[in-house]
Amino acid sequence: MDVQRVILIAALALVSYLMVLQWNEDYGPAQHQPQQQATTVSAYSNSGDSQSIAELPQASDASASADIPVTDNSAVAEAESGSLIHIRTDVLDLLVDPRGGDIIQAALPQHDAVLNSDQPFVLLEQNSNRTYVAQSGLIGQDGPDAAKGGRPLYTSQQTEYVMDGDSLNVDLVLTTDSGVQVTKRFSFAKGEYKVGVEFIVNNGSADAFDAVLFGQIKRDGTPDPSQQTSMGMQSYLGAVFSTAENNYQKVDFGDMDEERFKTSSPDGWVAMVQHYFLSAWIPAPGAEYTYQTRKLNGNYIAGFLSPDFSVAPGQTQTVSATFYAGPKDVDQLEQIAPNLNLTIDYGWLWWIASPLYMLLKWIHSVVGNWGLSIIGITILVKAALFHLNAKAFKSMAKMRKFGPEMTRLKELYGDDRQKMSQEMMKLYQKEKINPLGGCLPILVQMPVFIALYWVLMESVELRHAPFFGYIQDLSQMDPYFILPILMGVTMFIQQSLNPTPPDPMQAKMMKMLPILFTFFFLWFPAGLVLYWLVNNILSIAQQWVINKQIEAGAAKD
């Protein structure tokens, strides 16, 4: 009979497993695939949106209506953009629109769109799939971007630029009717995702040239393409500002729907953040800038305005900013601007998560595998909390040891809860049992576990990082659910080492927890499940040893 029961349970488990696999294939969370290639076009061509120029700010910017400069849209619609300018470095693949000199596509060759894909991840794009671009220019009294003819058409010596060496400069040149030459220069360095953007104004006219530099990021409300899992906590998607008053202030799309954000600050930066990647404008330090958001034509816009500057006749002046488009790489972000590394958002537990990330990175430098690094950091965290866990496990072991006695007291005193509580307190005092001893240490270490969860969630290094065997991407779910099932099994074993709750209903609920957690973890990223699995195994080992010690002490007595 027992053999038949085991066979039936095993058969049922196998069928259930196969059904879950098939369900996941048919209805499970969709894996992000490279979107169908769409042609990148200028926003100002005949086939583009001529109304896009209305999304430029005005230098005065006194009210919401002032966000839309007076422009002759019909003239813009008739004006053709020149050929898009293609710029390639070792880490960036950009398309620049000569009409306005905006970056309308940014692909990242070092990061695949999906695992083992020959297509790079596209961060910025302007096509039928998504609008997400970086705009910059000169507005104000004489700024060419504020002219009635619309965005200026720059010229470039080439339409193809490839970095051959450690640096690359790309110049876009515009000469106005009054004799002012504006050179928009993009500067690149090998291995860096930041782009220097300079406006070199050579005033060959008879009058002073007055203008304002602006930089802004325009994005529609489409979902985050780098959010590769739909389960668990989601990374932030939206704008972030860093100012002297608030070094990290989120303004999400919902906030922009309700009202526009506007503030002034010396220095600072503005960014558009998503899972693993971001884009950011960092104006040159040493000036007071206006930071603002707008929603126009269905697009969300976050940007900055510089103070007004003036170039005397016959003089040359340069205004500049830095643009970043790439992964949340803490090393590069720390070097570019103060607080830019905060876009790697660990939440309110950042003060715990930051050192955990540094520890994880150091372990990887030794072992060379991110899966082993997760195991290593789990072991180190467990070791650091060893004594705290030991107190909890000892308390639970004593509760387990005297479980029969507690059951006897419950049966003896029945419904007389007061008398039963008195007898239980006498037992606790006699045997030196702390009924809360198993809870308090666990509560103390919960912030560590949550912080480590966010470290694993926010680390771009884990994106497409292989472990061993069939697990080729720790940021994705286990395709065969092996890790979640093992996690559930270890949770069941760990639970069997704990004392059984005296309340029958509570005991039944505790028995259901491993099943519920297993189902919940099926679609979690494999790296996170690996962390929980290793943590459970270490807890089982520690608790088993402590239980044996308590039982051995009781046998001697």
matplotlib code that plots the C-alpha trace (Angstrom):
import matplotlib.pyplot as plt

x = [0.0, 2.8, 4.6, 1.5, 1.0, 4.6, 4.2, 0.9, 2.4, 5.4, 3.3, 1.0, 4.1, 5.5, 2.3, 1.9, 5.4, 4.9, 1.6, 3.3, 6.0, 3.4, 1.3, 4.4, 5.1, 1.6, 0.5, 3.4, 5.2, 6.4, 10.1, 11.2, 12.3, 14.0, 11.3, 10.8, 13.2, 11.6, 13.1, 14.6, 13.4, 13.8, 11.0, 11.1, 10.9, 7.8, 7.0, 7.7, 5.7, 6.1, 4.5, 7.5, 9.2, 6.5, 8.1, 11.1, 11.2, 11.3, 14.0, 11.4, 9.3, 7.0, 4.0, 2.9, 1.8, 5.3, 6.6, 5.5, 7.5, 5.9, 7.0, 5.9, 5.1, 4.2, 7.7, 9.2, 7.1, 8.4, 12.0, 13.7, 16.3, 19.7, 20.9, 21.1, 24.6, 25.9, 28.5, 30.1, 32.4, 33.3, 30.3, 27.9, 26.1, 24.3, 22.2, 22.1, 19.5, 21.2, 17.9, 18.5, 21.5, 19.4, 20.5, 17.5, 19.0, 21.5, 22.3, 24.7, 26.9, 28.2, 24.7, 22.5, 18.8, 18.2, 20.5, 22.9, 21.3, 23.2, 21.2, 22.4, 20.1, 18.6, 18.1, 17.1, 15.0, 12.6, 10.4, 7.0, 8.0, 9.0, 9.9, 12.9, 15.4, 18.0, 17.5, 19.7, 20.2, 20.3, 17.1, 16.5, 16.7, 19.2, 19.2, 18.8, 16.4, 14.0, 13.9, 10.5, 11.9, 12.0, 15.0, 18.2, 19.7, 23.4, 25.9, 28.6, 31.6, 30.6, 27.5, 29.6, 32.0, 33.8, 36.1, 39.7, 41.8, 41.0, 38.8, 36.5, 35.1, 32.1, 31.3, 28.0, 28.2, 25.6, 26.1, 23.2, 22.2, 23.7, 27.1, 27.1, 28.7, 27.5, 29.5, 27.8, 30.5, 30.0, 33.1, 33.6, 36.2, 37.0, 35.0, 32.8, 29.1, 29.2, 29.1, 30.5, 28.2, 29.6, 28.1, 31.0, 29.5, 31.7, 30.0, 30.9, 27.9, 27.8, 25.5, 25.8, 24.5, 22.2, 21.0, 20.2, 21.4, 18.8, 19.1, 16.1, 15.1, 11.8, 10.1, 6.7, 4.8, 5.7, 6.7, 10.3, 11.9, 14.7, 12.3, 12.7, 10.5, 6.9, 7.0, 8.2, 9.1, 9.6, 12.4, 11.5, 10.6, 10.6, 12.5, 14.9, 16.4, 19.4, 19.6, 21.2, 17.9, 17.2, 20.0, 17.6, 14.0, 11.8, 9.2, 7.4, 5.0, 2.0, 3.4, 3.9, 0.3, -0.9, 1.4, 4.7, 7.8, 10.1, 13.0, 16.3, 19.6, 23.3, 24.7, 22.7, 21.4, 18.3, 17.9, 15.4, 15.7, 14.6, 15.7, 19.5, 19.9, 19.5, 20.0, 21.0, 21.9, 24.6, 25.1, 28.6, 29.2, 29.4, 26.0, 22.4, 20.1, 16.4, 15.1, 11.6, 9.2, 6.4, 3.9, 3.2, 1.9, 1.7, 5.4, 7.0, 9.9, 12.4, 15.3, 17.3, 17.8, 21.1, 21.4, 21.3, 24.8, 26.0, 28.7, 30.1, 30.7, 34.0, 34.2, 33.9, 32.3, 31.6, 28.7, 28.5, 26.9, 27.5, 25.0, 25.1, 23.3, 24.2, 24.0, 23.8, 27.5, 28.4, 32.1, 31.3, 28.3, 30.4, 33.0, 30.5, 28.5, 27.8, 24.9, 24.4, 25.2, 21.9, 20.1, 21.0, 18.1, 18.3, 15.5, 15.6, 18.0, 20.8, 23.1, 23.1, 22.8, 25.7, 28.4, 26.7, 27.0, 30.7, 31.2, 29.3, 31.5, 34.7, 33.7, 33.1, 36.6, 37.9, 35.6, 34.7, 31.0, 28.1, 26.2, 29.1, 29.3, 25.7, 26.4, 29.5, 27.8, 25.0, 27.5, 29.3, 26.0, 25.0, 28.3, 28.0, 24.6, 25.6, 25.3, 22.0, 20.6, 22.0, 19.9, 16.8, 17.4, 18.2, 14.9, 13.0, 14.9, 13.8, 10.2, 10.4, 11.8, 9.0, 6.3, 4.7, 4.6, 2.9, 0.4, -0.2, -0.9, -3.3, -5.2, -5.1, -6.6, -8.8, -10.7, -9.3, -6.9, -5.8, -4.7, -3.0, -1.1, 0.0, 1.3, 3.0, 4.8, 6.0, 7.4, 9.1, 10.7, 11.8, 13.3, 14.6, 12.6, 12.0, 8.8, 9.9, 13.5, 12.8, 11.1, 13.2, 16.5, 14.7, 13.1, 16.6, 18.1, 15.2, 16.6, 19.7, 17.7, 15.6, 18.7, 20.4, 17.3, 17.5, 21.3, 20.5, 17.6, 19.5, 22.9, 23.2, 26.1, 23.6, 21.8, 22.5, 25.1, 25.3, 25.6, 26.1, 24.4, 21.0, 20.9, 22.4, 20.8, 20.6, 18.3, 15.6, 13.4, 14.6, 13.1, 12.7, 11.8, 14.5, 15.7, 12.2, 11.3, 14.5, 13.8, 10.4, 11.8, 14.4, 11.7, 9.7, 12.7, 13.5, 9.9, 10.0, 12.9, 10.8, 8.3, 4.7, 2.4, -0.1, -3.0, -4.2, -5.3, -1.9, -0.1, -2.0, -1.3, 2.5, 2.4, 1.0, 3.7, 6.4, 3.8, 2.8, 6.3, 7.4, 4.6, 5.4, 9.1, 8.5, 8.9, 11.4, 14.9, 17.1, 19.7, 17.2, 15.9, 19.5, 20.1, 17.0, 17.9, 21.4, 20.1, 17.6, 20.3, 22.6, 19.7, 18.9, 22.5, 22.7, 19.4, 20.0, 23.3, 21.6, 18.7, 21.2, 23.0, 19.8, 18.7, 22.2, 22.0, 18.6, 19.8, 22.7, 20.2]
y = [0.0, 2.4, 1.6, 2.2, 5.6, 6.6, 5.6, 7.6, 10.7, 10.5, 10.1, 13.0, 15.2, 14.3, 15.0, 18.3, 19.3, 18.6, 20.5, 23.5, 23.4, 23.3, 26.0, 28.3, 27.7, 28.6, 31.2, 32.1, 35.4, 36.3, 36.5, 39.7, 39.2, 41.7, 43.9, 43.8, 46.2, 49.5, 52.2, 55.1, 58.4, 62.0, 63.6, 66.5, 64.7, 64.5, 61.1, 62.3, 64.3, 68.0, 68.9, 67.5, 70.9, 72.2, 70.0, 72.3, 74.7, 78.4, 80.4, 82.5, 79.4, 81.6, 79.3, 76.0, 77.6, 79.1, 75.6, 75.8, 78.3, 80.2, 78.2, 77.9, 74.2, 74.2, 75.3, 72.6, 69.9, 71.0, 71.0, 67.6, 66.4, 65.4, 61.8, 60.5, 60.5, 57.1, 57.1, 53.9, 53.4, 50.2, 50.6, 52.9, 52.8, 56.1, 57.7, 61.5, 63.6, 66.5, 68.4, 69.7, 67.4, 65.1, 61.5, 59.5, 56.0, 54.5, 50.8, 49.2, 46.5, 45.2, 44.2, 41.8, 42.5, 38.9, 36.2, 35.0, 37.4, 39.1, 42.3, 44.8, 46.2, 49.5, 52.1, 55.1, 54.9, 56.8, 54.6, 52.8, 50.8, 53.6, 57.2, 57.7, 60.4, 62.9, 66.4, 69.5, 72.9, 76.6, 78.6, 82.1, 85.4, 84.3, 80.5, 78.7, 76.2, 79.0, 80.3, 80.4, 78.0, 75.2, 73.1, 74.1, 71.8, 71.0, 69.8, 67.2, 66.2, 62.5, 60.4, 57.6, 57.8, 54.9, 55.3, 54.2, 54.9, 56.1, 59.1, 60.5, 63.9, 64.5, 68.1, 69.3, 72.8, 75.5, 79.0, 81.5, 84.2, 86.8, 85.1, 83.2, 79.8, 77.2, 73.9, 71.1, 68.7, 65.2, 63.8, 60.1, 58.1, 54.4, 52.2, 55.1, 55.5, 59.3, 61.7, 65.2, 67.7, 71.2, 74.2, 76.3, 79.7, 81.9, 85.2, 86.7, 89.0, 92.7, 92.1, 90.2, 86.6, 85.7, 82.2, 79.5, 75.9, 73.2, 69.5, 67.1, 63.5, 62.7, 59.4, 57.9, 55.8, 52.4, 49.6, 49.1, 46.7, 45.8, 44.6, 40.9, 39.4, 40.2, 38.7, 40.2, 43.8, 45.9, 48.4, 52.1, 53.6, 57.4, 60.6, 61.4, 64.8, 65.6, 69.1, 70.9, 70.6, 66.9, 64.7, 62.0, 63.0, 60.7, 62.2, 59.3, 59.4, 59.5, 62.6, 64.2, 63.5, 65.4, 68.4, 69.7, 69.7, 72.7, 73.8, 75.7, 74.5, 75.0, 72.0, 68.8, 66.4, 64.9, 61.2, 58.8, 55.5, 51.9, 48.4, 48.0, 51.1, 54.9, 58.0, 61.3, 64.9, 66.4, 70.1, 71.6, 72.5, 76.0, 77.5, 77.8, 75.6, 75.2, 71.6, 70.8, 68.2, 68.5, 66.2, 67.2, 65.3, 62.1, 62.2, 62.7, 65.3, 65.9, 68.4, 71.4, 75.0, 76.9, 80.5, 83.0, 83.5, 86.2, 86.1, 89.5, 90.2, 88.7, 86.4, 82.6, 80.9, 77.3, 75.9, 72.2, 69.3, 65.6, 62.9, 59.4, 56.4, 53.0, 50.5, 51.2, 50.8, 52.1, 52.8, 55.0, 56.7, 57.7, 59.3, 61.3, 63.2, 63.3, 61.1, 59.7, 56.2, 56.6, 55.7, 52.1, 52.2, 50.0, 51.8, 52.9, 50.1, 51.4, 51.8, 48.0, 47.2, 49.2, 47.4, 44.1, 44.9, 45.8, 42.4, 40.6, 42.3, 41.4, 37.7, 37.7, 39.0, 36.0, 33.2, 34.5, 33.3, 35.4, 32.3, 31.3, 34.9, 34.7, 31.5, 33.1, 36.2, 34.1, 32.1, 35.3, 36.9, 33.7, 33.6, 37.2, 36.5, 33.1, 33.9, 35.7, 32.8, 30.4, 32.1, 31.8, 28.1, 27.3, 28.8, 26.9, 23.7, 24.0, 24.7, 21.6, 19.6, 20.6, 20.4, 17.3, 18.9, 22.0, 19.8, 17.9, 21.2, 22.3, 19.0, 19.1, 22.6, 22.7, 25.9, 27.5, 29.8, 31.7, 28.6, 27.2, 30.5, 30.4, 26.9, 27.7, 30.6, 28.4, 26.0, 28.8, 30.1, 26.6, 25.6, 29.1, 29.2, 32.6, 32.2, 35.3, 34.1, 32.6, 35.8, 38.7, 37.6, 36.9, 40.4, 41.9, 40.2, 40.8, 44.2, 42.4, 39.8, 42.6, 44.7, 41.6, 41.0, 44.5, 44.1, 41.0, 42.8, 46.0, 44.6, 44.8, 42.4, 39.6, 40.3, 37.4, 36.1, 32.2, 29.9, 26.2, 23.8, 24.9, 28.1, 30.6, 33.8, 34.4, 37.4, 35.1, 32.5, 28.9, 27.4, 24.0, 25.2, 23.0, 25.7, 26.8, 23.1, 22.5, 25.7, 24.4, 21.1, 22.7, 25.0, 21.9, 20.2, 23.4, 23.6, 20.0, 20.9, 23.7, 23.1, 22.4, 25.2, 24.2, 25.6, 23.0, 25.6, 27.4, 24.1, 23.4, 26.9, 26.4, 23.1, 25.0, 27.7, 25.6, 24.9, 28.5, 29.8, 27.3, 28.5, 32.1, 31.6, 29.7, 32.9, 34.7, 35.3, 32.3, 34.4, 35.3, 31.7, 30.5, 32.9, 31.6, 28.0, 28.3, 30.3, 27.5, 24.8, 26.7, 27.3, 23.5, 22.6, 25.0, 24.2, 20.4, 20.7, 22.8, 20.4, 17.5, 19.5, 20.2, 16.6, 15.4, 17.7, 16.4, 12.8, 13.5, 15.1]
z = [0.0, 0.9, -2.3, -4.4, -2.6, -3.4, -7.0, -7.3, -5.7, -7.9, -11.0, -10.0, -9.4, -12.8, -14.6, -12.7, -13.6, -17.3, -17.2, -15.7, -18.4, -21.1, -19.5, -19.3, -23.0, -24.0, -21.5, -19.3, -19.1, -22.5, -23.1, -24.7, -28.3, -30.5, -31.9, -35.6, -37.2, -37.9, -40.1, -38.1, -39.5, -38.8, -36.8, -39.3, -42.6, -44.8, -43.3, -39.7, -37.2, -38.0, -34.7, -32.9, -33.0, -30.6, -27.9, -27.7, -24.7, -24.8, -23.0, -21.2, -20.2, -18.0, -18.3, -19.7, -22.9, -23.3, -23.8, -27.5, -29.4, -32.3, -35.4, -39.0, -39.0, -42.7, -43.6, -41.5, -43.2, -46.6, -45.5, -46.0, -43.5, -44.8, -44.6, -41.0, -39.6, -38.4, -35.6, -34.3, -31.3, -29.5, -27.1, -28.9, -32.3, -32.9, -35.5, -35.4, -37.3, -39.0, -38.6, -35.1, -34.4, -32.2, -31.2, -32.5, -32.0, -29.6, -29.8, -27.3, -29.1, -25.8, -24.7, -26.8, -27.3, -26.1, -25.1, -27.9, -30.3, -33.1, -32.5, -30.0, -27.4, -28.6, -25.9, -27.9, -31.0, -33.1, -35.3, -35.3, -32.2, -29.8, -29.5, -27.1, -28.2, -26.9, -28.1, -27.6, -29.2, -28.8, -28.2, -26.9, -28.7, -31.5, -31.0, -34.3, -32.7, -32.0, -35.5, -37.3, -39.9, -37.3, -36.3, -38.1, -40.7, -39.9, -42.4, -41.8, -43.9, -43.7, -43.0, -41.5, -38.6, -37.0, -34.1, -35.0, -31.9, -28.4, -29.3, -32.0, -32.7, -35.0, -36.1, -37.4, -38.8, -39.3, -40.7, -40.2, -42.6, -40.3, -40.4, -37.1, -37.3, -34.9, -34.6, -32.7, -31.7, -30.4, -28.6, -27.8, -25.9, -26.2, -23.8, -22.5, -22.9, -22.2, -25.1, -24.9, -26.7, -27.3, -29.1, -30.5, -31.4, -33.7, -34.0, -37.4, -37.4, -36.4, -33.4, -30.2, -30.3, -27.3, -26.7, -24.2, -24.2, -23.7, -23.4, -23.0, -23.2, -25.0, -24.5, -25.1, -22.5, -24.0, -21.5, -20.5, -23.0, -20.6, -17.9, -18.6, -15.9, -15.1, -11.6, -8.3, -7.7, -10.8, -11.5, -11.7, -15.2, -15.5, -15.0, -12.2, -11.3, -9.1, -7.7, -4.7, -2.8, -3.6, -4.9, -6.3, -7.1, -9.1, -11.4, -13.1, -16.1, -13.8, -12.1, -15.5, -16.4, -13.3, -13.3, -14.7, -12.6, -12.6, -10.4, -10.5, -9.1, -9.5, -11.5, -11.2, -13.9, -15.5, -16.4, -17.9, -16.0, -16.8, -15.7, -16.3, -18.5, -18.5, -20.5, -18.8, -19.5, -17.3, -18.0, -17.4, -13.8, -12.5, -13.5, -12.4, -14.5, -14.8, -14.7, -16.0, -17.3, -19.9, -21.6, -25.2, -28.2, -26.1, -25.2, -21.8, -21.8, -19.1, -19.6, -18.6, -19.6, -19.2, -18.2, -21.1, -22.6, -25.0, -27.7, -28.8, -32.5, -33.6, -30.5, -30.0, -27.1, -26.2, -24.1, -23.3, -21.6, -21.3, -22.5, -21.2, -22.9, -21.5, -18.7, -15.0, -14.6, -11.2, -12.0, -15.0, -13.4, -10.3, -12.5, -14.7, -12.1, -8.3, -7.3, -10.9, -9.4, -7.4, -10.6, -9.6, -7.3, -4.2, -2.4, 1.1, 2.0, -0.3, 2.7, 3.1, -0.6, -1.8, 0.3, -0.6, -4.3, -3.9, -2.1, -4.9, -7.5, -5.6, -5.3, -9.1, -9.7, -7.8, -9.1, -12.5, -12.5, -11.3, -10.1, -7.9, -6.8, -5.6, -3.7, -2.2, -1.0, 0.4, 2.4, 3.7, 4.7, 6.4, 8.2, 9.3, 10.8, 12.2, 15.9, 15.4, 13.5, 16.1, 18.8, 16.7, 15.9, 19.5, 20.6, 17.9, 18.8, 22.5, 21.3, 19.2, 22.1, 24.5, 21.9, 23.4, 26.8, 25.4, 23.6, 26.9, 28.7, 26.0, 26.3, 30.1, 30.5, 27.4, 27.1, 30.3, 28.4, 31.4, 33.3, 30.2, 29.7, 33.3, 33.0, 29.6, 31.2, 34.0, 31.5, 29.6, 32.7, 34.0, 30.7, 29.8, 26.5, 24.8, 22.7, 20.7, 20.3, 16.9, 15.6, 16.6, 15.0, 11.8, 11.8, 12.4, 9.3, 7.0, 5.8, 4.7, 2.7, 1.0, 0.2, -1.3, -3.4, -4.9, -5.5, -7.6, -9.3, -10.2, -11.2, -15.0, -14.7, -14.1, -17.4, -19.8, -17.2, -17.4, -14.4, -15.3, -17.6, -19.0, -17.0, -19.4, -18.1, -14.3, -14.9, -16.5, -15.0, -14.8, -18.0, -16.5, -12.9, -11.3, -9.0, -7.8, -7.1, -5.2, -3.3, -2.3, -1.2, 1.0, 2.4, 3.3, 4.9, 6.9, 8.1, 9.3, 11.6, 13.2, 16.0, 14.9, 15.8, 18.5, 16.5, 13.9, 11.4, 11.7, 11.3, 8.0, 6.7, 7.5, 5.5, 2.5, 2.5, 0.6, -2.2, -2.4, -2.4, -5.0, -7.3, -6.6, -7.4, -10.7, -12.7, -10.6, -12.1, -11.7, -9.8, -7.1, -6.8, -6.5, -3.6, -1.7, -2.4, -1.0, 1.9, 2.7, 2.5, 4.9, 7.3, 7.2, 8.0, 10.9, 12.3, 12.0, 14.0, 16.7, 17.0, 17.5, 20.1, 22.0, 21.8, 22.9, 25.9, 26.8, 26.6, 29.0, 31.4]

ax = plt.figure().add_subplot(projection="3d")
ax.plot(x, y, z, "-o")
ax.set_aspect("equal")
plt.show()
